Amino acid sequence: AGTMAFQMYGDAPEVSIIGATDSVLEFIPYHLEYICTELLKNSFRAALEHCYVTKASILPMIECLIVEGPHELVIRFSDRGGGIPLEDRRNIFRYGFTTAESAAVRRREAPEGVNPIGFFGGNLDGTLNPMHGKGFGLPLSQLYAKHFGGSLDLVTMEGFGTEVYVRLDRTGQKFEQSQC
């Protein structure tokens, strides 16, 4: 995700990974990697765009805290990317919901002399970039966490940042019951 951010924005926030970094978890690696990549992409985008909008001179660090308990592993992703606007909160876990279109409008309004490629929602030709725009990252991440007996919860403070808590079952005894 950091490489993607650097390619699209020309910069990427540092990520601090602290806590139980040597934890072992019985989990399908692809699903955990997908969840972490999507959450980091969202944090990178938020931090970079918030820094740009507020004209901050220092890019805020993203923190990943890993806490291991006897029954669950919790990963907290914490950023200072300005939080999620109130009007978007009820839709963020809806499949296909994206903020890329509104971001593209802000990109076109970039001040003269600012290279808007990558910022605010895609490329100059209007196509979406790999950092965001499909509207499936959060809903699928939440689905994967639930399917394997965990959860994905989000706490946001508009104007400050967002924290996402991924709780994953360590016992191997909780699985979401499939309903067909």
Residue pairs with C-beta under 8 A, 6 or more apart in sequence:
1 36
1 37
1 40
1 41
1 44
2 12
2 15
2 40
2 44
3 12
4 41
4 44
4 130
4 131
5 11
5 12
5 13
5 41
5 44
5 45
5 48
5 131
6 12
7 118
8 117
8 118
8 129
8 130
8 131
9 44
9 48
9 118
9 119
9 131
10 115
10 118
11 48
11 59
12 44
12 48
13 43
13 44
13 47
13 48
13 59
13 60
13 61
13 62
13 79
14 59
14 61
14 62
15 40
15 61
15 62
15 63
15 64
16 61
16 62
16 63
16 64
17 64
17 66
18 63
18 64
18 65
18 66
19 65
19 66
19 67
19 68
20 66
20 67
20 68
20 73
21 66
23 66
23 68
23 73
25 32
25 73
25 168
25 170
26 170
26 172
27 148
27 168
28 148
31 144
31 147
31 148
32 168
34 140
34 141
34 144
35 141
35 144
35 145
35 152
35 166
36 75
36 166
38 137
38 138
38 140
38 141
39 77
39 141
39 164
39 166
40 62
40 77
41 131
41 132
41 137
42 132
42 137
42 138
42 162
42 164
43 62
43 77
43 78
43 79
43 81
43 162
44 62
44 131
45 81
45 131
45 132
46 79
46 81
46 82
46 161
46 162
47 59
47 60
47 62
47 79
47 80
47 81
48 59
48 81
48 119
49 81
49 82
49 103
49 119
49 120
50 56
50 60
50 80
50 81
50 82
51 58
51 59
51 60
52 119
53 82
53 106
54 82
60 79
60 80
60 81
60 161
62 77
62 78
62 79
63 76
63 77
63 78
63 79
64 75
64 76
64 77
64 78
65 75
65 76
65 78
66 73
66 74
66 75
67 73
67 74
67 75
67 76
68 170
69 170
70 170
71 169
71 170
71 171
72 150
72 167
72 168
72 169
72 170
73 167
73 168
73 170
74 165
74 166
74 167
74 168
75 165
75 166
75 168
76 163
76 164
76 165
76 166
77 163
77 164
77 166
78 161
78 162
78 163
79 161
79 162
79 163
80 160
80 161
81 161
81 162
82 158
82 159
82 160
82 161
83 156
83 157
83 158
83 159
83 160
83 161
83 162
84 92
84 154
84 156
84 158
84 162
85 158
86 158
88 97
88 99
89 156
91 97
92 138
92 154
93 138
93 139
93 142
94 135
94 139
95 135
95 136
95 139
96 134
96 135
96 136
97 135
98 132
98 133
98 134
98 135
99 121
99 132
100 121
100 122
100 128
100 132
100 133
101 121
102 121
103 120
103 121
103 122
103 132
104 120
104 121
104 122
104 126
105 120
106 120
106 121
107 116
107 119
107 120
107 121
107 122
108 116
110 116
110 119
110 120
116 124
117 123
117 124
118 129
118 131
121 128
121 129
121 132
121 133
122 128
122 129
122 133
123 129
128 134
138 152
138 154
141 152
141 166
142 151
142 152
145 151
145 152
145 166
145 167
145 168
146 152
146 176
147 175
147 176
148 168
148 169
148 174
148 175
148 176
149 168
149 169
149 171
149 173
149 174
149 175
149 176
150 166
150 167
150 168
150 169
150 174
151 165
151 166
151 167
152 164
152 165
152 166
152 167
153 164
153 165
153 167
154 162
154 163
154 164
154 165
155 162
155 163
155 164
155 165
156 162
156 163
